[in-house]
């Protein structure tokens, strides 16, 4: 876990460490028993495998020393040892495989759940700085890499360590010089393999980054295929992609040529060990220092060592790649949470729905101040419109209410309670928002509407759909309310998505309702009918409406006119028109009922 006391995290978020090694150990800690059992099994498997040459040595020595006695009787013990070792290798290896099947998916599941749970508590600013697809890929990649890192240690490095240790011990038992020669070779080989793999890591990472970039360019080009056709840029897109593909080829060649040099080292080192072991063992045999069985065992052990050592550099490369993936995932996701509940935060209970901004200061960064000592009160049950040109502060006003961002000064009160000291979940439960561009889950229409209240009946869901005038198009869909809407609702038109979002909010029935251009994607006839449903849904709620089409807010109790982070006018529609100020100017300059993005002609 982070040692920095300033590291802020949500109280309900999992306590994930920020260090790569600590994170891996944290994920593996809950599987400690399985890991110990797997280490035992892998030790048994590697031991059984490496002792086979010793069993063959015993057989050959027994044959050489038979001296006319029945051969099979003399070989009974060595043959039994050979059979036992093979059976042990099978049992240990398959038990290890069974543990891997039991533990592997659970380890990945736990890592994925922990990272996703931590990610959920990041602020909108964080999500605005990262691609959703990249974050999802990072979670999946990190979880998979934790698995692969564990398997590399348990199933690759640990058995190789056991193999090398037992082999050297057996060779030292045969002849100290022979054992020391192989031990020296193993030490030099492993050290050089580790060094070369570390040197190759930047090449491999650069190649992986280039592949990711090319994949991103392909996805971007495929996503915009229609644009390429409409602008007759198919040939241009191929040429554009060729440049990135050529970069990938060059990066790949650098990586593969370096790895080819490593393979030269591996093959030369393996040849040196084979020739040296055979020559040394032959010399010892010729001098009657070792038996023919010991000679055979030495050659067999050398071949097993070479077989395990030959892929050691590749295993080091993969291991560093997995650890690098985990480091990237941890660095990306396990960051301080920007907005968290206070330790003594309490749930919000709304009786009136009164909203008050007291001397609120806010800026997205030091270069973009938005509010300076903003003060405004919205009484409970009032229906208030927010108008102003783009960048005037309307959306920021709503975002601060929802605690999507934290003000640098002042307080925001709901029914007299400072929202910084209430639980965020309880705040969001009391506020409904219909955004201008609603996003739906790739789930059924019923599930999307029912997201407003998870415990309601199908009848209540259908009633909300009827009130939002969504029931008509839902009924003619192939699977009705069970129809899937596609990613972010792409199978629906903009107006249909908006009606589903309205139905969802109608079902939620929260005491504060925020409409952010809620009917902008609807035709005028549908807008009029849905506006009646929204007016009914507003009831005695506190309602805040952000609108560019000023005609949609003219009937509200009150209108706040924003200009460069200040509320410059406040009153009813007729009052504001009579003042001949900014609101009157915006009303007269509307084109087709919509407010332009910028104020081109300031009022007199």
SVG drawing of the C-alpha trace seen along z (x, -y; Angstrom):
<svg xmlns="http://www.w3.org/2000/svg" viewBox="-48 -50 92 116">
<polyline fill="none" stroke="black" stroke-width="0.4" points="0.0,0.0 1.1,-3.6 3.3,-5.0 2.6,-8.6 0.1,-10.0 -1.2,-12.4 -2.2,-9.5 -6.0,-9.9 -8.3,-7.0 -12.0,-6.4 -12.9,-4.5 -14.7,-1.8 -12.0,-1.3 -9.7,1.8 -6.4,1.1 -4.2,1.7 -0.4,1.1 1.2,-1.4 4.5,0.6 4.7,3.3 6.2,6.0 3.9,5.2 0.9,5.2 1.9,8.7 2.4,10.0 -1.0,8.4 -2.8,10.3 -1.0,13.6 -1.4,13.3 -5.0,14.7 -3.7,17.8 -0.8,18.5 -1.8,22.1 -2.3,23.0 1.1,21.4 3.0,23.4 1.3,26.6 2.2,25.7 5.8,25.1 5.9,28.5 4.4,30.1 6.8,28.3 9.7,29.3 8.6,32.9 8.1,32.8 11.5,31.2 13.2,33.6 11.6,36.7 12.7,35.4 16.3,34.6 16.8,37.9 16.0,40.0 19.7,39.9 20.7,41.0 18.3,44.0 19.9,44.8 23.3,44.6 22.3,47.1 21.0,49.5 24.2,49.2 26.4,49.7 24.3,52.8 24.6,54.2 28.4,53.6 28.6,55.4 26.3,58.3 29.1,60.8 26.9,63.7 24.0,63.1 20.5,62.9 20.3,59.5 16.7,58.6 17.2,59.6 20.2,57.4 18.3,54.5 15.2,54.8 16.0,51.8 17.3,49.5 14.3,50.3 11.9,49.8 13.6,46.4 13.2,45.5 9.5,46.4 8.9,44.6 10.5,41.4 8.4,41.4 5.2,42.0 6.2,39.3 6.8,36.9 3.4,37.6 1.6,37.3 3.4,34.1 3.1,32.4 -0.6,33.2 -1.4,32.2 0.4,28.9 -1.7,28.6 -4.9,29.1 -3.9,26.4 -3.2,24.1 -6.7,24.7 -8.3,24.1 -6.2,21.1 -5.5,19.4 -9.0,18.1 -9.6,17.1 -6.4,15.1 -7.3,13.3 -10.9,12.7 -9.6,11.2 -7.1,8.9 -9.7,7.7 -12.3,7.1 -9.9,5.2 -8.6,2.9 -12.2,2.3 -13.4,1.5 -10.6,-1.0 -11.2,-2.5 -14.8,-3.2 -14.0,-5.8 -11.9,-8.0 -13.3,-11.4 -14.8,-12.5 -11.6,-14.5 -9.6,-11.2 -12.0,-9.5 -11.8,-12.5 -8.0,-12.1 -8.1,-8.4 -9.8,-6.4 -12.4,-4.0 -11.2,-1.3 -7.6,-1.8 -8.6,-1.5 -10.5,1.6 -7.6,3.1 -5.2,2.1 -7.3,3.9 -7.4,7.0 -3.7,6.9 -2.7,6.3 -4.8,9.2 -3.4,11.5 0.1,10.4 -0.2,11.1 -1.2,14.6 1.7,15.0 4.2,13.6 3.1,16.1 3.3,19.0 6.8,17.8 8.1,18.0 6.3,21.2 6.4,23.2 9.6,21.9 12.1,20.3 11.5,22.5 11.8,25.8 14.9,24.6 16.4,23.7 15.6,27.1 17.0,28.8 20.3,26.8 20.7,27.4 20.1,31.2 22.2,31.6 25.2,29.8 24.8,31.8 24.8,35.1 27.8,34.1 29.7,32.9 29.0,36.4 30.4,38.0 33.4,35.7 34.1,32.4 35.9,30.9 33.0,32.0 30.4,30.5 32.3,27.2 32.7,26.9 29.0,27.2 28.2,25.0 30.5,22.3 28.8,22.6 25.3,22.3 26.3,19.2 27.8,17.4 25.0,18.5 22.2,17.4 24.0,14.1 24.5,13.3 21.0,14.4 19.5,12.0 21.8,9.2 21.0,9.7 17.2,9.9 17.4,6.6 19.2,5.0 16.6,6.4 13.6,5.2 13.6,1.6 13.5,3.0 10.6,5.4 8.7,2.6 9.2,0.2 8.0,2.9 4.9,3.6 4.1,-0.2 4.5,-0.4 2.1,2.5 -0.4,0.9 -0.1,-2.4 -0.7,-0.6 -3.7,1.2 -5.1,-2.1 -4.6,-3.6 -6.4,-0.6 -9.3,-0.9 -9.5,-4.7 -9.5,-4.1 -12.1,-1.4 -14.3,-3.5 -14.1,-6.4 -14.5,-4.2 -17.6,-6.2 -15.7,-9.5 -12.9,-8.1 -15.5,-7.0 -17.4,-10.3 -14.2,-12.3 -12.7,-9.8 -9.7,-9.2 -9.4,-5.4 -6.0,-5.6 -4.9,-8.3 -5.8,-6.1 -3.8,-3.2 -0.8,-5.5 -1.3,-7.0 -1.4,-3.5 1.7,-2.4 3.8,-4.9 2.9,-3.4 3.3,0.2 6.8,-0.6 7.7,-1.9 6.4,1.3 8.6,3.3 11.7,1.4 11.0,1.7 10.3,5.4 13.5,5.9 15.6,4.2 14.0,6.4 14.3,9.7 18.0,9.0 18.9,8.4 17.1,11.6 18.9,13.4 22.2,12.4 21.0,13.7 20.2,17.1 23.8,17.2 25.0,16.8 22.6,19.6 23.7,22.1 27.4,21.4 27.1,21.7 25.1,24.9 27.7,26.4 30.5,25.4 28.8,27.2 28.0,30.4 31.6,30.7 33.2,29.8 31.1,32.2 31.6,35.1 35.4,34.4 35.8,34.0 33.7,37.1 35.5,39.2 38.8,38.2 37.6,39.2 36.2,42.5 39.4,43.2 41.3,42.7 38.9,45.0 37.8,42.2 34.1,42.6 32.0,45.5 30.3,45.9 27.0,45.2 28.4,41.9 29.6,41.0 26.2,41.6 24.5,39.7 26.8,36.7 25.9,36.5 22.2,36.8 22.3,34.1 24.2,31.8 21.6,32.2 18.7,31.6 20.5,28.5 21.0,27.2 17.3,27.9 16.1,25.9 18.7,23.1 18.2,22.6 14.9,20.9 15.9,19.1 16.5,15.7 13.1,15.9 11.6,16.6 13.4,13.6 12.1,11.5 8.5,12.6 8.8,12.1 10.1,8.5 7.2,7.9 4.7,9.2 6.1,7.1 6.2,4.0 2.5,4.5 1.7,4.7 3.7,1.6 1.9,-0.3 -1.5,0.9 -0.7,0.0 0.7,-3.4 -2.4,-4.2 -5.1,-3.0 -3.8,-3.0 -3.6,-6.8 -4.9,-9.0 -8.7,-9.5 -9.5,-13.2 -12.9,-13.3 -13.6,-11.1 -16.1,-10.9 -15.0,-12.5 -14.4,-10.0 -17.5,-11.4 -19.6,-11.8 -23.3,-11.2 -26.2,-10.2 -28.2,-13.1 -31.9,-13.3 -33.8,-15.9 -37.0,-17.4 -37.2,-20.6 -34.5,-20.4 -33.1,-23.9 -29.8,-24.4 -27.3,-27.2 -23.9,-28.2 -22.0,-30.2 -18.9,-32.1 -17.9,-29.3 -14.6,-29.5 -13.7,-27.1 -11.2,-26.7 -10.3,-23.6 -6.7,-24.8 -4.9,-28.0 -5.3,-29.2 -9.1,-28.7 -10.9,-30.3 -14.7,-29.7 -16.4,-30.9 -15.2,-33.7 -17.3,-34.1 -20.4,-32.7 -23.5,-33.1 -27.0,-31.9 -30.0,-30.2 -32.5,-28.0 -35.5,-27.4 -36.9,-23.9 -39.5,-23.1 -38.4,-25.9 -38.0,-25.1 -34.9,-27.1 -33.4,-27.5 -29.7,-28.1 -28.8,-29.9 -25.7,-31.4 -23.2,-31.1 -20.8,-28.1 -18.2,-28.4 -20.3,-30.7 -20.4,-28.1 -23.8,-26.4 -22.4,-22.8 -19.8,-23.6 -22.6,-24.7 -24.3,-21.3 -21.0,-19.4 -20.2,-21.0 -23.6,-20.1 -23.0,-16.5 -19.5,-16.6 -18.0,-15.7 -15.4,-18.4 -14.3,-19.9 -14.6,-23.7 -11.4,-25.4 -13.4,-27.6 -16.8,-28.2 -19.6,-25.7 -22.5,-24.1 -25.5,-23.3 -28.5,-21.1 -31.2,-21.6 -28.5,-23.3 -26.0,-20.4 -22.6,-20.9 -22.3,-18.3 -18.6,-17.9 -19.7,-16.2 -22.3,-13.8 -21.9,-10.5 -21.5,-10.7 -23.8,-7.7 -26.6,-9.3 -26.1,-12.6 -26.4,-10.9 -29.4,-8.9 -31.3,-12.2 -30.5,-13.8 -31.6,-12.7 -29.8,-13.8 -30.9,-13.6 -27.8,-14.5 -27.8,-16.0 -26.1,-12.8 -27.3,-9.9 -25.2,-6.8 -26.8,-3.4 -25.4,0.0 -25.1,2.7 -28.0,4.5 -31.7,4.9 -34.1,1.9 -35.7,3.2 -32.4,3.3 -31.5,-0.2 -34.8,-1.7 -34.9,0.3 -31.4,-1.0 -33.3,-4.0 -34.7,-1.6 -33.5,2.0 -36.3,3.3 -39.3,2.3 -41.6,4.6 -41.8,4.9 -45.2,3.1 -43.5,0.0 -40.8,0.1 -43.4,0.2 -45.3,-2.7 -42.2,-4.9 -41.5,-4.0 -45.0,-5.1 -44.6,-8.4 -41.4,-9.0 -43.1,-8.0 -40.6,-5.2 -43.2,-2.3 -44.2,-2.9 -40.8,-2.1 -39.9,0.6 -43.0,2.7 -42.1,2.9 -38.5,4.0 -37.8,7.8 -37.5,8.7 -39.4,5.8 -38.2,4.8 -35.6,7.6 -33.9,6.1 -30.2,5.2 -29.3,1.6 -25.7,2.1 -22.6,0.4 -23.6,-3.0 -27.0,-2.5 -25.8,-2.6 -28.7,-0.5 -31.1,-3.4 -31.4,-6.8 -30.5,-9.8 -34.1,-10.6 -34.8,-7.0 -31.8,-7.0 -33.0,-10.2 -36.4,-8.8 -34.9,-5.8 -32.9,-8.1 -36.0,-10.1 -37.9,-6.9 -35.0,-5.8 -35.1,-9.1 -38.9,-9.1 -38.6,-5.7 -35.9,-6.9 -38.2,-9.7 -35.4,-11.7 -36.3,-14.9 -33.9,-17.0 -34.1,-16.8 -31.5,-18.2 -32.2,-18.4 -29.2,-19.1 -30.8,-19.8 -33.0,-16.7 -35.2,-17.1 -32.6,-18.4 -32.5,-15.2 -36.3,-15.0 -38.5,-16.4 -40.9,-19.2 -44.0,-17.1 -42.4,-14.4 -40.7,-17.2 -44.1,-18.7 -45.6,-15.5 -42.6,-14.5 -42.4,-18.0 -45.9,-17.4 -44.6,-14.2 -41.6,-16.0 -43.7,-18.8 -45.8,-16.1 -42.6,-14.4 -41.3,-17.7 -44.2,-17.9 -42.9,-19.5 -39.3,-18.6 -36.4,-21.1 -35.7,-21.3 -32.7,-22.7 -32.8,-23.0 -29.9,-23.8 -31.1,-24.9 -29.9,-26.5 -33.4,-26.5 -34.8,-29.3 -38.4,-28.6 -38.1,-25.4 -37.4,-27.3 -39.7,-30.4 -42.4,-28.8 -40.1,-28.0 -40.3,-29.8 -37.0,-31.5 -34.1,-31.9 -30.4,-32.4 -28.3,-34.0 -24.6,-33.1 -21.8,-35.1 -18.1,-34.3 -18.7,-32.5 -21.1,-35.1 -24.9,-35.2 -25.6,-38.5 -29.4,-38.3 -32.0,-36.5 -35.7,-36.5 -38.7,-35.2 -38.9,-35.2 -41.1,-38.3 -39.0,-40.2 -35.8,-39.4 -37.1,-40.4 -38.3,-43.7 -34.8,-44.5 -33.4,-44.6 -30.2,-43.0 -28.2,-39.9 -31.2,-37.5 -33.2,-39.8 -30.2,-39.9 -30.0,-36.1 -33.7,-35.8 -33.7,-38.1 -30.5,-36.5 -31.8,-32.9 -31.8,-31.2 -34.5,-28.5 -35.1,-28.6 -31.5,-27.7 -28.9,-29.9 -25.6,-30.3 -22.4,-29.1 -20.9,-32.6 -22.2,-36.1 -21.4,-37.9 -23.3,-41.1 -23.2,-42.4 -26.3,-44.2 -26.4,-47.9"/>
</svg>
